[in-house]
Amino acid sequence: MRLMLSKPLTANVLKVIAIVAMFVDHASYWIVPKGTAPDLIVHFIGRLAAPIMCYLIAEGYRHTSNIRKYIFRLFLFAVVSHFPYVLFFELKWWQATSVMWGLLMGLVALTVSRLPNVPVVARLSAVLACCLFAWTADWNYIAVLWILVFGWFHGRFVWQMAGYAAIGGLFYLLPLTHLGSDCFYRFGILFAIPLFAMYNGTRGRKSGLIKWGFYVFYPVHLLVLHLLKFVIPD
């Protein structure tokens, strides 16, 4: 009880926060005028989604009873999410893919890196391959590296957050020197750290809706937002 009071956030609550942050971020692309203060604020909030998803993937790896089913489920929804993603962002089907693919590659990399009796060189090669395969995904190899750090340092919060901040700083914030002030919303990734600090390590109330809700919500919300473009003008 004392743990719950000091750290009130369950995995279910983190999922809801990620879903809300992701939805407002994506909706803002055609509802909120680009470059305005509301646009920057919404994208700042949206930066919470990907780190939380990566964190929960690493947690899922620790708690799943069947890693193969977990990987297959993520693969299935990565495939399902591809076309809603490219439609919404008006991309060619081969140009890019969704964050779900990056999450899948992160899970595969974490799983392979923890295999016993496998040479270190082979594991590092597999991790590198996963980073390369995630190159065209939203959040690309950053998502893979975050999942690895969260998984490798499970139970060592300071090390998790140090690795998370280092990867985010090097590969996501440092390029700000070339992108301009309009991209300072990227610092929103750092505000995921207090949320992780309030996570109590439990899943929360068992619910099939919550378990499957995120996987279903991701492609559906992109498809719905894409269709709304034709109903509500920019």
Residue frames as qw, qx, qy, qz and C-alpha x, y, z in Angstrom:
[[0.000, 0.886, 0.464, 0.000, 0.00, 0.00, 0.00],
 [0.312, -0.781, 0.101, 0.532, 2.84, 2.39, 0.84],
 [0.404, -0.101, 0.604, 0.680, 4.40, 1.72, -2.59],
 [0.199, 0.621, 0.676, 0.344, 1.12, 2.49, -4.33],
 [0.137, -0.925, -0.278, 0.218, 0.78, 5.78, -2.47],
 [0.332, -0.677, 0.300, 0.584, 4.30, 6.95, -3.26],
 [0.041, -0.230, 0.708, 0.666, 4.23, 5.70, -6.86],
 [0.549, 0.334, 0.473, -0.602, 0.65, 5.95, -8.10],
 [0.558, 0.514, -0.345, -0.553, 1.10, 5.11, -11.80],
 [0.779, -0.007, 0.627, 0.005, 0.44, 1.60, -13.10],
 [0.301, -0.076, 0.707, 0.636, 1.31, 0.32, -16.57],
 [0.194, 0.648, 0.719, 0.163, -2.33, 0.81, -17.55],
 [0.052, -0.911, -0.185, 0.366, -2.20, 4.49, -16.58],
 [0.277, -0.514, 0.481, 0.654, 1.03, 4.95, -18.56],
 [0.315, 0.269, 0.791, 0.451, -0.69, 3.39, -21.58],
 [0.107, 0.844, 0.524, -0.045, -3.55, 5.86, -21.32],
 [0.178, -0.821, 0.121, 0.528, -1.12, 8.79, -21.05],
 [0.331, -0.228, 0.673, 0.622, 0.73, 7.52, -24.14],
 [0.265, 0.522, 0.762, 0.277, -2.51, 7.14, -26.10],
 [0.021, 0.920, 0.323, -0.222, -3.72, 10.65, -25.23],
 [0.253, -0.697, 0.328, 0.586, -0.32, 12.21, -26.00],
 [0.351, -0.011, 0.761, 0.545, -0.12, 10.36, -29.30],
 [0.234, 0.677, 0.686, 0.127, -3.64, 11.29, -30.35],
 [0.004, -0.938, -0.148, 0.315, -3.34, 15.03, -29.69],
 [0.327, -0.530, 0.499, 0.603, 0.07, 15.06, -31.36],
 [0.315, 0.172, 0.789, 0.498, -1.21, 13.44, -34.55],
 [0.149, 0.791, 0.593, -0.009, -4.45, 15.40, -34.61],
 [0.156, -0.824, -0.005, 0.545, -2.52, 18.65, -34.36],
 [0.439, -0.117, 0.573, 0.682, -0.83, 18.06, -37.72],
 [0.078, 0.378, 0.603, 0.698, -3.91, 19.30, -39.56],
 [0.265, -0.799, -0.538, -0.035, -5.99, 21.02, -36.87],
 [0.392, -0.816, -0.035, 0.423, -3.43, 23.35, -35.24],
 [0.463, 0.873, -0.134, 0.068, -1.57, 25.88, -37.42],
 [0.878, 0.035, -0.138, 0.457, 2.06, 24.85, -37.79],
 [0.459, 0.320, -0.193, 0.806, 4.66, 26.91, -35.93],
 [0.351, -0.691, -0.060, -0.629, 2.19, 28.53, -33.54],
 [0.191, -0.444, 0.678, -0.554, 2.45, 28.37, -29.77],
 [0.830, -0.069, 0.310, -0.458, -0.43, 25.84, -29.46],
 [0.861, 0.397, -0.313, -0.061, 1.29, 23.69, -32.10],
 [0.331, 0.522, -0.676, 0.401, 4.56, 23.63, -30.15],
 [0.463, -0.332, 0.567, -0.595, 2.75, 22.88, -26.87],
 [0.920, 0.092, 0.098, -0.369, 0.81, 19.98, -28.36],
 [0.781, 0.436, -0.432, 0.118, 3.92, 18.48, -29.96],
 [0.019, -0.541, 0.668, -0.511, 5.75, 18.94, -26.64],
 [0.715, -0.167, 0.462, -0.498, 3.07, 16.80, -24.98],
 [0.907, 0.329, -0.131, -0.228, 3.21, 14.36, -27.88],
 [0.371, 0.595, -0.688, 0.188, 6.88, 13.62, -27.15],
 [0.508, -0.358, 0.650, -0.437, 5.71, 11.57, -24.14],
 [0.905, 0.162, 0.035, -0.392, 4.13, 8.86, -26.28],
 [0.761, 0.445, -0.469, 0.051, 7.13, 7.10, -27.84],
 [0.101, 0.472, -0.745, 0.460, 9.28, 6.93, -24.67],
 [0.632, -0.162, 0.499, -0.571, 6.35, 5.50, -22.68],
 [0.915, 0.265, -0.111, -0.285, 5.68, 2.92, -25.39],
 [0.555, 0.500, -0.628, 0.218, 9.34, 1.88, -25.38],
 [0.202, -0.396, 0.693, -0.568, 9.33, 1.63, -21.60],
 [0.784, -0.014, 0.336, -0.521, 6.22, -0.55, -21.62],
 [0.831, 0.384, -0.384, -0.120, 7.69, -2.83, -24.28],
 [0.303, 0.446, -0.745, 0.392, 10.67, -3.47, -22.00],
 [0.463, -0.204, 0.590, -0.629, 8.29, -4.07, -19.07],
 [0.880, 0.181, -0.016, -0.440, 6.24, -6.42, -21.22],
 [0.629, 0.440, -0.637, 0.078, 9.38, -8.39, -22.02],
 [0.012, -0.344, 0.776, -0.529, 10.00, -8.90, -18.30],
 [0.505, 0.003, 0.574, -0.645, 6.45, -9.99, -17.53],
 [0.734, 0.253, -0.326, -0.539, 5.29, -11.93, -20.58],
 [0.759, -0.214, 0.599, -0.138, 4.82, -15.66, -20.23],
 [0.769, 0.303, 0.497, 0.266, 5.39, -16.27, -23.94],
 [0.154, -0.620, 0.255, 0.726, 7.89, -14.02, -25.71],
 [0.219, 0.077, 0.770, 0.595, 7.19, -15.58, -29.11],
 [0.057, 0.710, 0.695, 0.098, 3.51, -14.68, -28.92],
 [0.166, -0.819, -0.141, 0.530, 4.42, -11.21, -27.72],
 [0.217, -0.379, 0.510, 0.741, 6.75, -10.69, -30.70],
 [0.157, 0.323, 0.817, 0.451, 4.19, -12.09, -33.14],
 [0.004, -0.810, -0.558, 0.182, 1.45, -9.84, -31.75],
 [0.143, -0.751, 0.097, 0.637, 3.65, -6.79, -32.18],
 [0.225, -0.135, 0.702, 0.662, 4.63, -7.90, -35.68],
 [0.151, 0.556, 0.796, 0.187, 0.97, -8.33, -36.63],
 [0.016, -0.898, -0.358, 0.257, 0.02, -4.83, -35.53],
 [0.256, -0.557, 0.353, 0.706, 3.15, -3.35, -37.09],
 [0.204, 0.147, 0.775, 0.580, 1.99, -4.74, -40.43],
 [0.028, 0.728, 0.684, 0.040, -1.61, -3.62, -39.86],
 [0.175, -0.839, -0.174, 0.485, -0.47, -0.11, -38.88],
 [0.472, -0.145, 0.413, 0.766, 1.75, 0.46, -41.91],
 [0.169, 0.463, 0.575, 0.653, -0.80, 1.69, -44.44],
 [0.225, -0.890, -0.396, 0.004, -2.82, 3.86, -42.00],
 [0.490, -0.623, 0.071, 0.605, 0.51, 5.50, -41.12],
 [0.356, -0.043, 0.473, 0.805, 1.64, 6.24, -44.67],
 [0.042, 0.674, 0.615, 0.407, -1.87, 7.39, -45.63],
 [0.306, -0.876, -0.310, 0.209, -2.11, 9.83, -42.74],
 [0.379, -0.676, 0.217, 0.593, 1.34, 11.31, -43.30],
 [0.604, 0.765, 0.015, -0.223, 0.87, 11.25, -47.09],
 [0.245, -0.609, 0.705, 0.267, 3.94, 9.13, -47.78],
 [0.659, 0.317, -0.604, -0.315, 4.75, 6.54, -50.41],
 [0.925, -0.311, -0.078, -0.204, 4.23, 3.04, -49.03],
 [0.884, 0.095, -0.219, 0.403, 7.98, 2.34, -49.15],
 [0.184, 0.743, -0.221, 0.604, 9.22, 5.64, -47.67],
 [0.103, -0.366, 0.640, -0.667, 8.59, 5.00, -43.99],
 [0.565, -0.358, -0.723, -0.173, 6.57, 2.98, -41.52],
 [0.486, -0.759, -0.104, -0.420, 5.07, 3.43, -38.08],
 [0.192, -0.640, 0.616, -0.417, 6.60, 3.38, -34.63],
 [0.918, -0.159, 0.227, -0.283, 5.11, -0.10, -34.17],
 [0.878, 0.379, -0.224, 0.187, 7.86, -1.50, -36.38],
 [0.199, 0.651, -0.511, 0.525, 10.51, 0.26, -34.30],
 [0.624, -0.441, 0.428, -0.483, 8.96, -1.19, -31.14],
 [0.991, 0.097, 0.011, -0.096, 9.02, -4.64, -32.72],
 [0.674, 0.521, -0.378, 0.363, 12.70, -4.32, -33.61],
 [0.153, -0.633, 0.508, -0.564, 13.43, -3.12, -30.09],
 [0.842, -0.268, 0.299, -0.361, 11.68, -6.13, -28.58],
 [0.946, 0.279, -0.128, 0.101, 13.54, -8.50, -30.91],
 [0.388, 0.646, -0.455, 0.475, 16.85, -6.82, -30.10],
 [0.428, -0.553, 0.484, -0.526, 16.20, -7.05, -26.36],
 [0.957, -0.082, 0.155, -0.231, 15.16, -10.70, -26.61],
 [0.853, 0.401, -0.232, 0.240, 18.22, -11.71, -28.65],
 [0.176, 0.693, -0.466, 0.521, 20.59, -9.71, -26.47],
 [0.548, -0.472, 0.491, -0.485, 19.41, -11.64, -23.41],
 [0.950, 0.113, -0.239, -0.164, 19.74, -15.11, -24.93],
 [0.615, -0.615, 0.490, 0.057, 22.08, -17.37, -22.94],
 [0.717, -0.135, 0.606, 0.317, 24.99, -19.22, -24.52],
 [0.576, 0.750, 0.249, 0.211, 25.09, -16.91, -27.53],
 [0.618, -0.007, -0.002, 0.786, 28.42, -15.25, -28.39],
 [0.088, -0.697, -0.216, 0.678, 28.60, -11.54, -27.63],
 [0.061, -0.261, 0.508, 0.818, 29.54, -10.76, -31.21],
 [0.047, -0.354, -0.852, -0.384, 26.42, -12.53, -32.47],
 [0.121, -0.723, -0.609, 0.301, 24.20, -10.63, -30.04],
 [0.109, -0.608, 0.052, 0.784, 25.74, -7.28, -30.93],
 [0.049, -0.040, 0.696, 0.715, 25.34, -8.08, -34.62],
 [0.066, -0.548, -0.822, -0.142, 21.66, -8.87, -34.06],
 [0.128, -0.746, -0.358, 0.547, 21.15, -5.59, -32.19],
 [0.095, -0.420, 0.355, 0.830, 22.83, -3.67, -35.00],
 [0.012, 0.212, 0.827, 0.521, 20.65, -5.46, -37.55],
 [0.081, -0.694, -0.699, 0.152, 17.52, -4.49, -35.60],
 [0.113, -0.672, -0.065, 0.729, 18.65, -0.85, -35.57],
 [0.049, -0.206, 0.602, 0.770, 19.15, -0.97, -39.33],
 [0.041, -0.402, -0.867, -0.290, 15.79, -2.65, -39.95],
 [0.117, -0.754, -0.547, 0.344, 14.14, 0.07, -37.84],
 [0.331, -0.139, 0.167, 0.918, 15.77, 2.87, -39.86],
 [0.113, -0.282, -0.464, -0.832, 12.64, 3.90, -41.76],
 [0.366, -0.600, -0.711, 0.025, 10.29, 3.50, -38.80],
 [0.214, -0.841, -0.021, -0.496, 8.98, 6.43, -36.81],
 [0.544, -0.756, 0.336, -0.139, 11.54, 6.93, -34.00],
 [0.690, 0.539, -0.482, 0.036, 13.79, 4.49, -35.89],
 [0.692, 0.115, -0.606, 0.376, 16.82, 3.12, -34.01],
 [0.134, -0.425, 0.412, -0.795, 16.18, 5.51, -31.10],
 [0.806, -0.264, 0.018, -0.529, 13.21, 3.36, -30.08],
 [0.897, 0.098, -0.416, 0.109, 15.37, 0.23, -30.34],
 [0.413, 0.334, -0.531, 0.660, 18.10, 1.70, -28.15],
 [0.402, -0.409, 0.280, -0.770, 15.62, 2.99, -25.57],
 [0.916, -0.177, -0.146, -0.328, 14.01, -0.43, -25.26],
 [0.778, 0.196, -0.486, 0.347, 17.42, -2.02, -24.82],
 [0.121, 0.395, -0.477, 0.776, 18.40, 0.43, -22.08],
 [0.627, -0.339, 0.153, -0.685, 15.09, 0.02, -20.26],
 [0.956, -0.055, -0.237, -0.166, 15.40, -3.76, -20.49],
 [0.676, 0.296, -0.505, 0.448, 19.07, -4.13, -19.65],
 [0.131, 0.248, -0.514, 0.811, 18.89, -1.90, -16.58],
 [0.592, -0.505, -0.445, -0.444, 15.55, -3.13, -15.27],
 [0.728, -0.564, -0.345, 0.183, 15.41, -2.49, -11.52],
 [0.518, -0.298, -0.038, 0.801, 18.15, 0.17, -11.70],
 [0.212, 0.879, 0.422, -0.072, 16.16, 3.31, -12.29],
 [0.152, -0.847, 0.214, 0.463, 19.05, 5.78, -12.30],
 [0.359, -0.251, 0.726, 0.530, 20.90, 3.78, -14.94],
 [0.368, 0.558, 0.723, 0.173, 17.72, 3.45, -17.01],
 [0.118, 0.946, 0.253, -0.167, 17.11, 7.18, -16.99],
 [0.274, -0.695, 0.414, 0.520, 20.77, 8.04, -17.59],
 [0.392, 0.013, 0.785, 0.480, 20.81, 5.80, -20.66],
 [0.271, 0.729, 0.626, 0.054, 17.44, 7.11, -21.83],
 [0.014, -0.943, -0.040, 0.329, 18.55, 10.74, -21.51],
 [0.347, -0.511, 0.565, 0.547, 21.91, 10.06, -23.17],
 [0.383, 0.254, 0.786, 0.412, 20.33, 8.36, -26.19],
 [0.172, 0.849, 0.500, -0.010, 17.62, 10.98, -26.49],
 [0.166, -0.874, 0.108, 0.444, 20.09, 13.81, -26.09],
 [0.370, -0.373, 0.636, 0.566, 22.60, 12.46, -28.61],
 [0.227, 0.182, 0.821, 0.491, 20.24, 11.30, -31.34],
 [0.026, 0.723, 0.668, 0.173, 17.14, 13.46, -30.86],
 [0.191, -0.924, -0.202, 0.264, 18.02, 16.71, -29.10],
 [0.480, -0.440, 0.329, 0.684, 21.51, 17.41, -30.40],
 [0.356, 0.353, 0.597, 0.627, 20.27, 17.86, -34.01],
 [0.017, -0.886, -0.427, 0.181, 18.31, 20.89, -32.72],
 [0.310, -0.597, 0.212, 0.709, 21.37, 22.97, -33.52],
 [0.131, -0.051, 0.664, 0.734, 20.50, 22.46, -37.19],
 [0.005, -0.516, -0.828, -0.219, 16.70, 22.39, -36.98],
 [0.073, -0.452, -0.096, -0.884, 15.92, 25.76, -35.40],
 [0.185, -0.113, 0.575, -0.789, 13.86, 26.99, -32.46],
 [0.699, -0.034, -0.177, -0.692, 10.58, 25.60, -33.82],
 [0.781, 0.036, -0.621, -0.055, 11.78, 22.12, -32.83],
 [0.003, -0.398, 0.667, -0.630, 12.35, 22.83, -29.15],
 [0.808, -0.213, 0.037, -0.548, 9.21, 20.83, -28.43],
 [0.774, 0.212, -0.592, 0.065, 11.55, 17.84, -28.65],
 [0.070, 0.364, -0.687, 0.625, 12.62, 18.52, -25.07],
 [0.742, -0.247, 0.033, -0.622, 9.26, 17.03, -24.13],
 [0.816, 0.083, -0.572, 0.025, 10.95, 13.62, -24.08],
 [0.263, 0.275, -0.657, 0.651, 12.64, 14.61, -20.80],
 [0.478, -0.243, 0.279, -0.797, 9.27, 15.04, -19.10],
 [0.847, -0.067, -0.464, -0.251, 8.68, 11.31, -19.39],
 [0.422, 0.251, -0.723, 0.486, 11.26, 10.80, -16.64],
 [0.310, -0.190, 0.505, -0.783, 8.98, 12.02, -13.79],
 [0.829, 0.008, -0.126, -0.545, 6.27, 9.68, -15.10],
 [0.752, 0.190, -0.623, 0.103, 8.67, 6.73, -15.04],
 [0.127, 0.283, -0.669, 0.676, 9.65, 7.72, -11.50],
 [0.535, -0.101, 0.350, -0.763, 6.00, 7.45, -10.45],
 [0.764, 0.103, -0.533, -0.350, 5.54, 4.01, -12.01],
 [0.605, -0.487, 0.500, -0.383, 4.95, 1.41, -9.32],
 [0.004, -0.359, 0.923, 0.136, 5.88, -1.67, -11.34],
 [0.428, 0.252, 0.828, -0.260, 2.38, -3.13, -11.50],
 [0.111, 0.265, 0.725, 0.626, 0.08, -3.64, -14.45],
 [0.367, 0.021, 0.146, -0.918, -3.05, -2.38, -12.73],
 [0.706, 0.179, 0.483, -0.485, -6.51, -3.83, -13.16],
 [0.315, -0.048, 0.861, 0.397, -6.52, -6.78, -15.54],
 [0.515, 0.612, 0.287, -0.528, -8.56, -5.90, -18.60],
 [0.641, 0.246, 0.600, 0.411, -8.66, -7.29, -22.11],
 [0.275, 0.918, 0.268, 0.098, -9.82, -3.89, -23.33],
 [0.204, -0.918, 0.293, 0.174, -6.75, -2.17, -21.94],
 [0.663, -0.280, 0.606, 0.339, -4.45, -5.00, -23.07],
 [0.526, 0.346, 0.627, 0.459, -5.60, -4.87, -26.68],
 [0.135, 0.913, 0.322, -0.212, -6.84, -1.30, -26.73],
 [0.165, -0.762, 0.335, 0.529, -3.51, 0.30, -27.53],
 [0.386, -0.092, 0.778, 0.487, -2.69, -2.11, -30.36],
 [0.283, 0.622, 0.704, 0.195, -6.08, -1.53, -31.97],
 [0.015, -0.908, -0.219, 0.356, -6.19, 2.20, -31.25],
 [0.333, -0.518, 0.397, 0.681, -2.94, 2.99, -33.03],
 [0.205, 0.104, 0.712, 0.663, -3.91, 2.05, -36.61],
 [0.037, 0.706, 0.704, 0.074, -7.57, 2.97, -36.12],
 [0.129, -0.839, -0.191, 0.493, -6.90, 6.51, -34.92],
 [0.226, -0.376, 0.486, 0.756, -4.56, 7.15, -37.86],
 [0.133, 0.322, 0.808, 0.475, -7.13, 5.88, -40.30],
 [0.049, -0.803, -0.577, 0.139, -9.91, 7.94, -38.71],
 [0.187, -0.738, 0.048, 0.647, -7.78, 11.11, -38.69],
 [0.227, -0.117, 0.655, 0.712, -6.88, 10.50, -42.31],
 [0.066, 0.541, 0.778, 0.311, -10.55, 10.18, -43.29],
 [0.134, -0.820, -0.405, 0.381, -11.45, 13.30, -41.29],
 [0.275, -0.352, 0.297, 0.844, -9.10, 15.31, -43.48],
 [0.036, 0.248, 0.695, 0.673, -11.69, 14.99, -46.22],
 [0.228, -0.719, -0.654, -0.061, -14.52, 16.12, -43.93],
 [0.309, -0.891, -0.119, 0.310, -12.86, 18.92, -41.96],
 [0.567, 0.741, -0.090, 0.349, -10.70, 21.31, -43.99],
 [0.651, -0.001, -0.305, 0.695, -7.21, 22.30, -42.83]]
